Amino acid sequence: GGDVAVFAVRVRFFQRQGHDADAAVSAGAIATTASWTAKSLLFLIAIPFAAGSFHAPSSSGGSQNAVWIVLVVILAVGIAVALVTLVPRLRRLVSSKIRPHLVNIWANVKTIATEPRKIVYVLGGSTLSQLLVVLALGTSLHAVGEHASIATLITVNTLAAIVGGAVPVPGGLGVVEAGLIAGLTGVGIPQDQAVAAVLIQRFCTAYLPPVWGFLTLTWMRRREYV
């Protein structure tokens, strides 16, 4: 289910721990936001160092598909915002049902913002998680006899994650792989080695974790944690 499913499980877990809906949603939203904030910060830091490594691909089919995916998502969000803004009934519905929750979430976010230690915990954990995924990609490249700078790996991984998150498939299956391969070939990695490295990295970070993840989720359900 991707980011939506992760968010839902987080919210359900906090509700099972006795927190009300607003606190549970706030916690889930903060965790999800921290993850994407860490990705964005790493990307902004890395892109100046990695920009010179990218070259225009000889065939732009994959890049065009990625661009179209992003454009469709932006268009869908724009249509949704326009409908809520222009249709009075939808505007009233959003105001009455969603606005109170947003106010409570923002209050919880401001509470965390006043305690630097909590900000370090949230952003530090998310940043470390992203760096481990990036290092796994670098290690996979070394395994096939290639290498790339850490800045390049961060940039490629972040762009692939954005494209994968825009497509509603579990874990970005297939889409993230295509984005990673396109990014690695764009910095001069031969396609055969890029494909092999990406499959190794995704096998370790995306295909194996659901095995023990399923067992963990089953255990949590039996004990009514979710």
C-alpha contacts under 8 A as a table, 3 or more apart, distances in Angstrom:
res1	aa1	res2	aa2	distance
1	G	4	V	6.16
1	G	5	A	4.71
1	G	6	V	7.41
1	G	168	P	7.50
1	G	169	V	6.70
1	G	170	P	4.59
1	G	171	G	6.60
2	G	5	A	5.55
2	G	6	V	6.44
2	G	165	G	7.19
2	G	168	P	7.47
2	G	169	V	7.06
2	G	170	P	5.21
2	G	171	G	4.78
2	G	172	G	6.95
3	D	6	V	5.06
3	D	7	F	6.07
3	D	32	T	7.73
3	D	165	G	7.24
4	V	7	F	5.14
4	V	8	A	6.20
5	A	8	A	5.00
5	A	9	V	6.19
6	V	9	V	5.26
6	V	10	R	6.25
7	F	10	R	5.18
7	F	11	V	6.27
7	F	28	G	5.54
7	F	29	A	7.17
7	F	32	T	6.80
8	A	11	V	5.18
8	A	12	R	6.14
8	A	28	G	7.66
9	V	12	R	5.05
9	V	13	F	6.04
9	V	226	V	6.92
10	R	13	F	5.14
10	R	14	F	6.37
10	R	24	A	7.64
10	R	27	A	7.72
10	R	28	G	5.41
11	V	14	F	5.33
11	V	15	Q	6.23
11	V	21	A	7.90
11	V	24	A	4.88
11	V	25	V	5.43
11	V	27	A	7.17
11	V	28	G	5.41
12	R	15	Q	5.07
12	R	16	R	6.18
12	R	24	A	7.36
12	R	226	V	5.51
13	F	16	R	5.14
13	F	17	Q	6.43
13	F	24	A	7.97
13	F	225	Y	5.71
13	F	226	V	4.83
14	F	17	Q	4.99
14	F	18	G	6.79
14	F	19	H	5.84
14	F	23	A	7.93
14	F	24	A	5.09
14	F	27	A	7.78
15	Q	18	G	5.32
15	Q	19	H	4.95
15	Q	20	D	6.12
15	Q	21	A	6.52
15	Q	24	A	5.76
16	R	19	H	7.23
16	R	224	E	7.19
16	R	225	Y	5.77
16	R	226	V	6.21
17	Q	225	Y	7.28
19	H	23	A	6.01
19	H	24	A	6.04
20	D	23	A	5.50
20	D	24	A	6.18
21	A	24	A	5.09
21	A	25	V	6.00
22	D	25	V	5.23
22	D	26	S	5.97
22	D	101	H	6.02
22	D	104	N	6.39
22	D	105	I	6.69
23	A	26	S	4.96
23	A	27	A	6.12
23	A	104	N	7.84
23	A	105	I	7.26
23	A	108	N	7.67
24	A	27	A	5.21
24	A	28	G	6.26
25	V	28	G	5.09
25	V	29	A	5.94
25	V	105	I	7.38
26	S	29	A	5.06
26	S	30	I	5.99
26	S	104	N	7.68
26	S	105	I	4.80
26	S	106	W	7.99
26	S	108	N	6.73
26	S	109	V	7.63
27	A	30	I	5.15
27	A	31	A	6.21
28	G	31	A	5.25
28	G	32	T	6.19
29	A	32	T	5.18
29	A	33	T	5.89
30	I	33	T	5.06
30	I	34	A	5.92
30	I	109	V	7.24
31	A	34	A	5.12
31	A	35	S	6.36
31	A	122	V	7.07
32	T	35	S	5.21
32	T	36	W	6.58
33	T	36	W	5.29
33	T	37	T	5.94
34	A	37	T	4.91
34	A	38	A	6.04
34	A	122	V	6.43
34	A	123	L	5.64
34	A	126	S	6.34
35	S	38	A	5.27
35	S	39	K	6.39
35	S	123	L	7.36
35	S	126	S	5.08
35	S	127	T	7.34
36	W	39	K	4.94
36	W	40	S	6.06
37	T	40	S	5.05
37	T	41	L	6.10
37	T	123	L	7.74
38	A	41	L	5.20
38	A	42	L	6.11
38	A	123	L	6.34
38	A	126	S	6.01
38	A	127	T	5.12
38	A	130	Q	7.52
39	K	42	L	5.28
39	K	43	F	6.03
39	K	127	T	7.22
39	K	130	Q	6.87
39	K	158	T	6.32
40	S	43	F	5.01
40	S	44	L	6.11
40	S	158	T	7.74
41	L	44	L	5.17
41	L	45	I	6.18
42	L	45	I	5.17
42	L	46	A	6.00
42	L	127	T	7.87
42	L	154	I	6.87
43	F	46	A	5.08
43	F	47	I	5.82
43	F	154	I	6.28
43	F	155	T	5.54
43	F	158	T	6.52
44	L	47	I	5.58
44	L	48	P	7.52
45	I	48	P	6.83
45	I	49	F	7.91
46	A	49	F	5.53
46	A	50	A	6.15
46	A	150	I	8.00
46	A	151	A	4.51
46	A	152	T	7.03
46	A	154	I	6.53
46	A	155	T	6.33
47	I	50	A	4.96
47	I	51	A	5.58
47	I	151	A	6.76
47	I	152	T	7.48
47	I	155	T	6.09
48	P	51	A	5.57
49	F	52	G	7.15
49	F	151	A	6.10
49	F	152	T	7.55
50	A	53	S	5.44
50	A	54	F	7.29
50	A	149	S	7.81
50	A	151	A	5.44
50	A	152	T	4.79
50	A	155	T	7.10
51	A	54	F	5.92
51	A	152	T	7.93
52	G	55	H	7.91
53	S	152	T	7.28
53	S	187	V	5.21
53	S	188	G	7.87
54	F	186	G	5.31
54	F	187	V	4.52
54	F	188	G	7.60
55	H	186	G	5.38
55	H	187	V	6.06
55	H	188	G	7.50
56	A	186	G	6.66
57	P	60	S	6.15
57	P	185	T	7.80
57	P	186	G	6.00
59	S	62	G	7.69
60	S	63	S	5.13
60	S	64	Q	5.91
61	G	64	Q	5.18
61	G	65	N	6.31
62	G	65	N	5.15
62	G	66	A	6.36
62	G	178	A	7.70
62	G	182	A	7.12
63	S	66	A	5.12
63	S	67	V	6.19
63	S	182	A	7.50
64	Q	67	V	5.03
64	Q	68	W	6.14
65	N	68	W	5.12
65	N	69	I	6.21
66	A	69	I	5.10
66	A	70	V	6.36
66	A	163	V	6.58
66	A	179	G	7.77
67	V	70	V	5.24
67	V	71	L	6.16
68	W	71	L	4.98
68	W	72	V	6.06
69	I	72	V	5.22
69	I	73	V	6.35
69	I	163	V	7.30
69	I	166	A	7.08
69	I	167	V	7.46
70	V	73	V	5.21
70	V	74	I	6.23
70	V	163	V	6.84
70	V	166	A	6.77
71	L	74	I	5.09
71	L	75	L	6.04
72	V	75	L	5.01
72	V	76	A	6.10
73	V	76	A	5.11
73	V	77	V	6.25
73	V	166	A	6.52
74	I	77	V	5.19
74	I	78	G	6.11
75	L	78	G	5.00
75	L	79	I	6.16
76	A	79	I	5.17
76	A	80	A	6.24
77	V	80	A	5.11
77	V	81	V	6.20
78	G	81	V	5.18
78	G	82	A	6.10
79	I	82	A	5.05
79	I	83	L	6.13
80	A	83	L	5.21
80	A	84	V	6.30
81	V	84	V	5.23
81	V	85	T	6.10
82	A	85	T	5.04
82	A	86	L	5.93
83	L	86	L	5.28
83	L	87	V	5.61
83	L	90	L	7.33
84	V	87	V	5.72
84	V	88	P	7.58
84	V	90	L	5.24
84	V	91	R	5.03
84	V	94	V	7.53
85	T	88	P	7.46
85	T	90	L	7.83
85	T	91	R	6.05
86	L	91	R	7.52
87	V	90	L	5.49
87	V	91	R	6.15
88	P	91	R	4.94
88	P	92	R	6.09
89	R	92	R	5.23
89	R	93	L	6.15
90	L	93	L	4.95
90	L	94	V	6.09
91	R	94	V	5.24
91	R	95	S	6.08
92	R	95	S	5.00
92	R	96	S	6.05
93	L	96	S	5.30
93	L	97	K	5.89
93	L	98	I	7.83
94	V	97	K	5.34
94	V	98	I	5.19
94	V	99	R	6.61
95	S	98	I	5.88
95	S	99	R	5.03
95	S	100	P	7.81
96	S	99	R	6.20
96	S	100	P	7.13
97	K	100	P	6.77
97	K	101	H	7.63
98	I	101	H	5.43
98	I	102	L	6.31
99	R	102	L	5.01
99	R	103	V	6.19
100	P	103	V	5.15
100	P	104	N	6.42
101	H	104	N	5.16
101	H	105	I	6.11
102	L	105	I	4.99
102	L	106	W	6.03
103	V	106	W	5.18
103	V	107	A	6.26
104	N	107	A	5.05
104	N	108	N	6.36
105	I	108	N	5.16
105	I	109	V	6.21
106	W	109	V	4.95
106	W	110	K	6.16
107	A	110	K	5.16
107	A	111	T	6.30
108	N	111	T	5.01
108	N	112	I	6.47
109	V	112	I	5.22
109	V	113	A	6.19
110	K	113	A	4.86
110	K	114	T	6.44
111	T	114	T	5.47
111	T	115	E	7.17
112	I	115	E	5.41
112	I	116	P	7.57
112	I	118	K	6.16
112	I	119	I	6.62
113	A	116	P	6.52
113	A	118	K	7.78
113	A	119	I	6.57
115	E	118	K	5.67
115	E	119	I	6.78
116	P	119	I	5.01
116	P	120	V	6.21
117	R	120	V	5.15
117	R	121	Y	6.33
118	K	121	Y	4.97
118	K	122	V	6.19
119	I	122	V	5.22
119	I	123	L	5.94
119	I	124	G	7.81
120	V	123	L	5.41
120	V	124	G	5.22
120	V	125	G	7.95
121	Y	124	G	5.23
121	Y	125	G	5.95
122	V	125	G	5.56
122	V	126	S	6.43
123	L	126	S	5.13
123	L	127	T	5.96
124	G	127	T	5.13
124	G	128	L	6.10
125	G	128	L	5.23
125	G	129	S	6.20
126	S	129	S	5.09
126	S	130	Q	6.36
127	T	130	Q	5.19
127	T	131	L	6.21
128	L	131	L	5.07
128	L	132	L	6.19
129	S	132	L	5.28
129	S	133	V	6.58
130	Q	133	V	5.25
130	Q	134	V	6.30
131	L	134	V	4.95
131	L	135	L	6.01
131	L	154	I	7.81
132	L	135	L	5.05
132	L	136	A	6.11
133	V	136	A	5.05
133	V	137	L	6.49
133	V	205	T	7.08
134	V	137	L	5.15
134	V	138	G	6.40
134	V	150	I	7.67
134	V	153	L	6.04
134	V	154	I	6.00
134	V	157	N	6.64
135	L	138	G	4.90
135	L	139	T	6.04
135	L	150	I	7.81
136	A	139	T	5.06
136	A	140	S	6.14
136	A	201	Q	5.92
136	A	205	T	7.94
137	L	140	S	5.07
137	L	141	L	6.29
137	L	153	L	7.25
137	L	197	A	7.00
137	L	198	V	6.90
137	L	201	Q	5.38
138	G	141	L	5.09
138	G	142	H	6.39
138	G	147	H	6.66
138	G	148	A	6.89
138	G	150	I	7.60
138	G	153	L	6.92
139	T	142	H	5.08
139	T	143	A	6.28
140	S	143	A	4.98
140	S	144	V	6.75
140	S	197	A	4.82
140	S	198	V	7.22
140	S	200	I	6.07
140	S	201	Q	5.84
141	L	144	V	5.39
141	L	145	G	6.42
141	L	146	E	5.06
141	L	147	H	5.51
141	L	148	A	7.76
141	L	193	Q	7.48
141	L	194	A	7.39
141	L	197	A	5.09
142	H	145	G	4.96
142	H	146	E	5.15
142	H	147	H	5.64
143	A	146	E	7.46
143	A	197	A	7.42
144	V	193	Q	6.06
144	V	196	A	7.23
144	V	197	A	6.54
145	G	193	Q	7.87
146	E	189	I	7.12
146	E	193	Q	7.35
148	A	152	T	6.33
148	A	153	L	6.60
149	S	152	T	5.20
149	S	153	L	6.31
150	I	153	L	5.04
150	I	154	I	6.13
151	A	154	I	5.17
151	A	155	T	6.24
152	T	155	T	5.14
152	T	156	V	6.13
152	T	187	V	7.98
153	L	156	V	5.17
153	L	157	N	5.94
154	I	157	N	5.20
154	I	158	T	6.03
155	T	158	T	5.28
155	T	159	L	6.22
156	V	159	L	5.35
156	V	160	A	6.17
156	V	179	G	7.75
156	V	180	L	6.13
156	V	183	G	5.25
156	V	184	L	6.96
157	N	160	A	5.17
157	N	161	A	6.11
157	N	180	L	6.42
158	T	161	A	5.01
158	T	162	I	6.23
159	L	162	I	5.15
159	L	163	V	6.37
159	L	179	G	7.19
160	A	163	V	5.21
160	A	164	G	5.98
160	A	175	V	7.79
160	A	176	V	5.16
160	A	177	E	7.62
160	A	178	A	7.83
160	A	179	G	4.53
160	A	180	L	5.56
160	A	183	G	7.84
161	A	164	G	4.94
161	A	165	G	5.91
161	A	172	G	7.94
161	A	176	V	6.26
162	I	165	G	5.16
162	I	166	A	6.33
163	V	166	A	5.19
163	V	167	V	6.79
163	V	175	V	7.09
163	V	176	V	6.85
163	V	179	G	7.07
164	G	167	V	5.50
164	G	171	G	7.53
164	G	172	G	4.47
164	G	173	L	7.72
164	G	175	V	5.36
164	G	176	V	4.91
164	G	179	G	7.81
165	G	168	P	7.14
165	G	172	G	6.37
167	V	172	G	6.65
167	V	175	V	7.50
168	P	172	G	7.22
169	V	172	G	5.22
169	V	173	L	6.25
170	P	173	L	5.97
171	G	206	A	7.24
172	G	175	V	5.33
172	G	176	V	5.39
173	L	176	V	6.26
173	L	177	E	7.13
174	G	177	E	5.14
174	G	178	A	6.19
175	V	178	A	5.14
175	V	179	G	6.26
176	V	179	G	5.00
176	V	180	L	6.09
177	E	180	L	5.15
177	E	181	I	6.09
177	E	198	V	6.45
177	E	199	L	7.45
177	E	202	R	7.56
178	A	181	I	5.20
178	A	182	A	6.04
179	G	182	A	5.14
179	G	183	G	6.08
180	L	183	G	5.07
180	L	184	L	6.10
180	L	198	V	6.67
181	I	184	L	5.19
181	I	185	T	6.08
181	I	191	Q	7.36
181	I	194	A	5.61
181	I	195	V	5.92
181	I	198	V	6.61
182	A	185	T	5.30
182	A	186	G	5.97
183	G	186	G	4.94
183	G	187	V	6.62
184	L	187	V	5.34
184	L	188	G	6.73
184	L	189	I	5.53
184	L	194	A	6.03
185	T	188	G	5.12
185	T	189	I	4.70
185	T	190	P	6.00
185	T	191	Q	5.84
185	T	194	A	6.54
186	G	189	I	7.24
189	I	193	Q	6.82
189	I	194	A	6.00
190	P	193	Q	5.54
190	P	194	A	6.08
191	Q	194	A	4.92
191	Q	195	V	6.03
192	D	195	V	5.29
192	D	196	A	6.27
193	Q	196	A	5.09
193	Q	197	A	6.01
194	A	197	A	5.20
194	A	198	V	6.07
195	V	198	V	5.25
195	V	199	L	6.16
196	A	199	L	5.27
196	A	200	I	6.24
197	A	200	I	5.16
197	A	201	Q	6.16
198	V	201	Q	5.10
198	V	202	R	5.97
199	L	202	R	5.16
199	L	203	F	5.85
200	I	203	F	5.16
200	I	204	C	6.44
201	Q	204	C	5.35
201	Q	205	T	6.10
202	R	205	T	5.03
202	R	206	A	5.06
202	R	207	Y	6.38
203	F	206	A	5.71
203	F	207	Y	4.73
203	F	208	L	6.05
204	C	207	Y	6.34
204	C	208	L	5.67
204	C	209	P	7.41
205	T	208	L	6.65
205	T	209	P	6.52
206	A	209	P	5.93
206	A	210	P	7.31
207	Y	210	P	6.36
207	Y	211	V	7.89
208	L	211	V	5.67
208	L	212	W	7.66
209	P	212	W	5.75
209	P	213	G	5.76
210	P	213	G	4.44
210	P	214	F	5.66
211	V	214	F	5.49
211	V	215	L	6.79
212	W	215	L	5.01
212	W	216	T	6.04
213	G	216	T	5.01
213	G	217	L	6.04
214	F	217	L	5.13
214	F	218	T	6.10
215	L	218	T	5.15
215	L	219	W	6.23
216	T	219	W	5.09
216	T	220	M	6.16
217	L	220	M	5.01
217	L	221	R	6.10
218	T	221	R	5.14
218	T	222	R	6.31
219	W	222	R	5.25
219	W	223	R	6.48
220	M	223	R	5.22
220	M	224	E	5.98
220	M	225	Y	4.98
220	M	226	V	6.13
221	R	224	E	4.77
221	R	225	Y	5.86
221	R	226	V	5.45
222	R	225	Y	7.77
